[in-house]
């Protein structure tokens, strides 16, 4: 009987940990008038709650981020989305646009993480 309890507890703990794994959902949206632009949206879910989302466009392999928004600032959810996009498109293809002060800090951390030397023009 003790073995059954141990196995049940182990399985329950594993399933609870699996629920905490981040889940990303990417959806394409109809074009916004530019035929060669592909509009997309990505949502980050933690424990089935949407905690961050991002609208972006893709053209010629470059990613142009419209915005990244998080439900809870300071938890690294924006960085998680950026790292996910970097894994798909390559970090060097994530175009820099106008950034908020916290966005600039995030990009500096990510530049260091990806060992990328960005030179502003």
C-alpha positions in Angstrom: 0.0 0.0 0.0 2.9 2.4 0.7 4.2 1.9 -2.8 0.8 2.8 -4.3 0.8 6.0 -2.3 4.3 6.9 -3.3 3.5 6.3 -7.0 0.3 8.3 -6.8 2.1 11.2 -5.1 4.9 11.1 -7.7 2.5 11.1 -10.6 0.5 14.0 -9.0 3.7 16.0 -8.5 4.8 15.4 -12.1 1.5 16.5 -13.5 1.5 19.6 -11.3 5.0 20.5 -12.6 3.9 19.9 -16.2 1.1 22.4 -15.7 3.6 25.0 -14.8 5.6 24.7 -18.0 5.2 27.7 -20.3 2.9 27.2 -23.3 3.1 29.4 -26.3 0.3 29.9 -28.8 1.0 31.6 -32.1 -1.8 32.7 -34.4 -1.6 34.2 -37.8 -4.0 37.0 -38.6 -5.2 38.3 -41.9 -2.9 40.8 -43.6 -3.2 44.4 -42.7 -3.0 45.7 -46.3 0.6 44.8 -47.0 0.6 41.6 -49.1 4.2 40.7 -48.2 3.8 41.2 -44.4 2.6 38.3 -42.3 0.8 39.5 -39.1 1.0 37.3 -36.1 0.2 37.2 -32.4 1.8 35.1 -29.7 0.4 34.5 -26.2 2.3 33.0 -23.3 0.3 30.8 -20.9 1.5 29.8 -17.5 -0.8 27.4 -15.5 -3.4 28.0 -18.3 -3.4 31.8 -17.6 -2.4 34.2 -20.3 0.4 36.2 -18.8 2.0 37.9 -21.8 1.2 38.6 -25.4 2.9 40.1 -28.4 1.8 41.3 -31.8 4.4 41.2 -34.6 4.9 41.2 -38.3 7.3 39.1 -40.4 8.7 40.3 -43.7 11.7 38.9 -45.5 12.7 36.9 -42.5 12.8 39.9 -40.2 10.5 40.3 -37.2 9.0 43.7 -36.4 7.4 43.7 -33.0 4.4 46.0 -32.6 4.3 45.5 -28.8 4.8 43.1 -26.0 2.5 43.3 -23.0 2.5 41.4 -19.7 -0.1 40.9 -17.1 2.6 41.0 -14.3 5.6 43.2 -14.9 9.0 42.0 -13.6 8.4 38.3 -13.9 10.4 37.8 -17.1 7.4 37.0 -19.3 8.4 39.5 -21.9 11.9 38.0 -22.1 10.4 34.5 -22.4 8.5 35.7 -25.5 11.6 37.3 -27.0 13.6 34.2 -26.4 10.9 32.1 -28.0 10.8 34.3 -31.0 14.6 34.3 -31.2 14.6 30.5 -31.3 12.2 30.6 -34.2 13.5 33.4 -36.3 17.1 34.0 -34.9 17.9 36.8 -32.4 19.7 38.8 -35.1 16.4 39.0 -37.1 14.4 40.6 -34.2 14.3 44.3 -35.3 14.6 47.0 -32.7 12.0 49.7 -32.8 11.0 52.3 -30.2 11.4 50.8 -26.8 10.1 51.7 -23.4 12.7 52.1 -20.6 12.0 48.6 -19.4 12.1 47.3 -22.9 15.6 48.8 -23.4 16.8 47.0 -20.2 15.3 43.8 -21.4 17.0 44.1 -24.8 20.3 44.8 -23.1 20.0 41.6 -21.1 19.0 39.6 -24.1 21.9 41.0 -26.2 24.2 39.8 -23.4 22.4 36.4 -23.2 22.6 35.9 -27.0 26.1 37.4 -27.2 24.9 39.9 -29.7 26.6 43.3 -30.2 23.9 45.7 -31.5 25.1 49.0 -32.8 22.5 51.7 -32.9 22.3 53.7 -36.1 
